[in-house]
Amino acid sequence: MQSSICGSGLHAGIIDDDGGWLDVTRVGRRQRFSKSFKNGVKTLAKNQSANAFTVSNVPVKAVNCETTVAQFCPFKKPVQHCPRLYCPRNCLYGSYARVIGTRYYSDNSSICRAAIHAGVIRSDSGGYLDVMPVDKRRQYKGSYQNGITSERPVWQKLELERDKDMPVLKTQRMALQSEN
């Protein structure tokens, strides 16, 4: 028998009958499971080893059209998951904040405008998204997508002509994904 993720969320009190956001984290194998009754959900006991998971609340943070990952969720090792974000509507025309990159974006890019550029959210509705800080990237491509022209950084153009003894400039990138 396997546990339902939503049933586990209800049992833990993280979501209610209307649903909601929750994070699922695999925690490896457990030797046994105890029964309990919480929030209208009854769990069963099991004295046999099985894979296990935990559920937790998903923090959601509203940001504006100009907010960048560098400001909001700077890259640190080990990589940490940023809170789920909510972008307002109308960032396509209501802001001229920079977008640097295509698919992978500089952490100095507007989060919401990069999400529109990537097709993760629409400007007319805004929406929820996840940002995953990832390790450094040497190059970013500029492109025109979904009404936004993204940039290729000036330092990247200069790097092509740099002296081989000069240190290479590095920056961080972010990957965006939709709630679906």
C-alpha positions as semicolon CSV with decimal commas, in nm:
position;residue;x (nm);y (nm);z (nm)
1;M;0,000;0,000;0,000
2;Q;0,126;0,346;-0,085
3;S;0,049;0,679;0,081
4;S;-0,133;0,957;-0,101
5;I;0,058;1,285;-0,118
6;C;-0,258;1,491;-0,075
7;G;-0,377;1,264;0,206
8;S;-0,042;1,314;0,377
9;G;-0,076;1,691;0,333
10;L;-0,423;1,682;0,489
11;H;-0,299;1,461;0,775
12;A;-0,012;1,702;0,844
13;G;-0,245;2,005;0,831
14;I;-0,052;2,166;0,546
15;I;-0,346;2,169;0,305
16;D;-0,723;2,155;0,356
17;D;-1,012;2,007;0,156
18;D;-0,969;2,287;-0,100
19;G;-0,612;2,174;-0,173
20;G;-0,306;2,396;-0,171
21;W;0,070;2,400;-0,222
22;L;0,304;2,156;-0,053
23;D;0,659;2,031;-0,094
24;V;0,740;1,660;-0,099
25;T;1,082;1,543;0,019
26;R;1,199;1,184;-0,012
27;V;1,366;1,066;0,310
28;G;1,480;0,715;0,216
29;R;1,364;0,390;0,369
30;R;1,198;0,360;0,709
31;Q;1,179;0,035;0,901
32;R;0,825;0,088;1,028
33;F;0,535;0,331;1,026
34;S;0,296;0,401;1,313
35;K;-0,076;0,466;1,289
36;S;-0,240;0,792;1,385
37;F;-0,550;1,003;1,329
38;K;-0,509;1,375;1,260
39;N;-0,714;1,634;1,074
40;G;-0,971;1,374;0,970
41;V;-0,716;1,139;0,812
42;K;-0,629;0,799;0,957
43;T;-0,287;0,650;0,880
44;L;-0,209;0,280;0,906
45;A;0,074;0,105;1,088
46;K;0,325;-0,094;0,887
47;N;0,608;-0,305;1,033
48;Q;0,787;-0,351;0,706
49;S;1,066;-0,146;0,548
50;A;0,950;0,094;0,275
51;N;1,045;0,419;0,104
52;A;0,921;0,727;0,286
53;F;0,857;1,097;0,225
54;T;0,769;1,406;0,424
55;V;0,544;1,695;0,329
56;S;0,599;2,057;0,423
57;N;0,448;2,399;0,367
58;V;0,554;2,594;0,057
59;P;0,634;2,957;0,136
60;V;0,506;3,195;-0,133
61;K;0,656;3,542;-0,175
62;A;0,504;3,813;-0,394
63;V;0,767;4,004;-0,592
64;N;0,749;4,304;-0,825
65;C;0,845;4,331;-1,192
66;E;1,194;4,460;-1,110
67;T;1,295;4,202;-0,846
68;T;1,607;3,999;-0,934
69;V;1,731;3,668;-0,799
70;A;2,048;3,844;-0,682
71;Q;1,830;4,064;-0,457
72;F;1,581;3,803;-0,347
73;C;1,751;3,463;-0,334
74;P;2,129;3,490;-0,384
75;F;2,319;3,180;-0,493
76;K;2,489;2,994;-0,207
77;K;2,639;2,648;-0,183
78;P;2,494;2,408;-0,103
79;V;2,219;2,510;-0,346
80;Q;1,899;2,602;-0,164
81;H;1,551;2,616;-0,309
82;C;1,407;2,967;-0,323
83;P;1,051;3,020;-0,201
84;R;0,775;2,994;-0,460
85;L;0,723;3,335;-0,616
86;Y;0,418;3,521;-0,737
87;C;0,467;3,775;-1,016
88;P;0,207;4,047;-1,073
89;R;0,044;4,099;-1,410
90;N;0,155;4,353;-1,672
91;C;0,534;4,316;-1,633
92;L;0,570;4,309;-2,013
93;Y;0,476;4,674;-2,062
94;G;0,474;4,803;-1,704
95;S;0,849;4,755;-1,657
96;Y;1,166;4,787;-1,857
97;A;1,383;4,587;-1,617
98;R;1,662;4,391;-1,784
99;V;1,649;4,028;-1,891
100;I;1,986;3,866;-1,957
101;G;1,991;3,524;-2,123
102;T;1,762;3,271;-2,283
103;R;1,646;2,955;-2,099
104;Y;1,915;3,020;-1,836
105;Y;1,911;3,373;-1,702
106;S;2,160;3,587;-1,515
107;D;2,071;3,643;-1,151
108;N;2,070;4,015;-1,235
109;S;1,765;3,967;-1,460
110;S;1,413;4,063;-1,361
111;I;1,258;3,739;-1,235
112;C;0,910;3,816;-1,368
113;R;1,023;3,947;-1,706
114;A;1,255;3,645;-1,749
115;A;0,957;3,420;-1,668
116;I;0,750;3,595;-1,937
117;H;1,043;3,568;-2,183
118;A;1,071;3,194;-2,107
119;G;0,694;3,140;-2,146
120;V;0,654;3,026;-1,785
121;I;0,393;3,295;-1,707
122;R;0,188;3,538;-1,916
123;S;0,210;3,912;-1,865
124;D;-0,168;3,962;-1,870
125;S;-0,220;3,727;-1,575
126;G;0,110;3,701;-1,386
127;G;0,140;3,383;-1,184
128;Y;0,332;3,148;-0,962
129;L;0,676;3,018;-1,048
130;D;0,976;2,845;-0,901
131;V;1,331;2,974;-0,937
132;M;1,618;2,733;-0,897
133;P;1,958;2,895;-0,849
134;V;2,217;2,695;-1,036
135;D;2,594;2,707;-1,061
136;K;2,790;2,963;-1,259
137;R;2,757;2,991;-1,636
138;R;3,010;3,146;-1,877
139;Q;2,773;3,255;-2,151
140;Y;2,419;3,380;-2,199
141;K;2,234;3,407;-2,528
142;G;2,011;3,701;-2,609
143;S;1,684;3,648;-2,798
144;Y;1,339;3,789;-2,865
145;Q;1,059;3,579;-2,713
146;N;0,707;3,657;-2,593
147;G;0,744;4,033;-2,647
148;I;1,074;4,069;-2,457
149;T;1,424;4,108;-2,600
150;S;1,680;3,955;-2,368
151;E;2,040;4,071;-2,364
152;R;2,374;3,907;-2,406
153;P;2,593;4,070;-2,139
154;V;2,842;4,336;-2,250
155;W;3,122;4,164;-2,052
156;Q;3,058;3,847;-2,252
157;K;3,118;4,034;-2,578
158;L;3,436;4,182;-2,433
159;E;3,547;3,842;-2,303
160;L;3,577;3,714;-2,658
161;E;3,850;3,974;-2,719
162;R;4,018;3,956;-2,378
163;D;4,380;3,882;-2,311
164;K;4,428;3,516;-2,220
165;D;4,601;3,619;-1,894
166;M;4,295;3,810;-1,770
167;P;4,064;3,630;-1,527
168;V;3,738;3,508;-1,675
169;L;3,432;3,688;-1,548
170;K;3,168;3,457;-1,406
171;T;2,811;3,509;-1,301
172;Q;2,525;3,299;-1,184
173;R;2,219;3,184;-1,370
174;M;1,869;3,087;-1,278
175;A;1,637;2,832;-1,431
176;L;1,263;2,894;-1,427
177;Q;0,982;2,645;-1,419
178;S;0,609;2,679;-1,405
179;E;0,384;2,551;-1,131
180;N;0,260;2,273;-1,360
